[in-house]
Amino acid sequence: MSRYDSSHPITQPDHQARKRFGQNFLHDPHIIRKIVEAIGAKPGQHLLEIGPGQGALTIPLVNSGARIDVVELDRDLAAWLVNHFADCERFTLHPGDVLKFDPHTLTQQERSLRVIGNLPYNISTPCLFHLLESEALIDDMTFMLQKEVVQRLAATPEDEAYGRLSVMVQYFCEVHHLFDVPPGAFKPAPKVTSAIVRLRPHRHLEHKADDTDLLRDLVRTAFSQRRKTLRNCIKPLISEFDPAQLPVDLNLRPENLGVADYVRLSNAIGVLRADISVPTQE
Ligand code: SAM
């Protein structure tokens, strides 16, 4: 008989949660079921799980018949997972840091990966930006994050939570705040409420940035002083141009502009920069 037998009760590893790895393990069966249902994995799908930990989500996801690659930094948990899934050919462990993991090592096929994870809170934002570098491979992402981070991801102009994270993530993805998860669903319980978010990379970009690095730079610079006017916030990026050449009102504040406005502004800056770098012909 296979050592991986889903009908057997789960034996958790004898493991002390490590704060430095953001370890808050899910233990509420009702919440685990709700998350697994929200993911809705199907046989033949290809999942990538970040931080499987003690397998709270991994085990039901493997049982869905999907293929699952997991990235786990904690060596003790990685050893336990390898042993637990020793005879399951749909499971592959990649020990190490997700921020150094390249999803292109799993597939080259566009929109083929479903990414999931109860993300370690200490690296959730860098992890999102890292995965967005491979967005063309990704079908969707379902994450547990601090509720406050999910509110920032989903915020629209004028919301207090609206900022760099909202603009950059919404540039790449549709954002859906699915449901909240109380602290008691985890061991140890975190101090704050969490939430499940679904990110679905846009299949078609209505407002495409000519240069995503410039867009990133613009948005970061704009929100570095969100209470000032755009004219002041982004001065270092536009000092060489006549502001009248820019397609947005620079008296607005960074929080007043939508994603499409930032794309228009970044594209216009790119064009103006190119113009001044071309030597004029006599
Ligand atoms: N998925 C499990 C659950 O829901 O109970 C564990 C979630 S726990 C919040 C986060 C997991 O991510 C831990 O297993 C932790 O060891 C792992 N982790 C932390 N930092 C990581 C990193 N940089 N790369 C990969 N995994 C990491």
Boltz pocket constraint, residues with backbone or C-beta under 6 A from the ligand:
constraints:
  - pocket:
      binder: B
      contacts: [[A, 20], [A, 21], [A, 22], [A, 23], [A, 24], [A, 25], [A, 26], [A, 27], [A, 50], [A, 51], [A, 52], [A, 53], [A, 54], [A, 55], [A, 56], [A, 57], [A, 71], [A, 72], [A, 73], [A, 74], [A, 77], [A, 96], [A, 97], [A, 98], [A, 99], [A, 117], [A, 118], [A, 119], [A, 120], [A, 121], [A, 123]]
      max_distance: 6.0
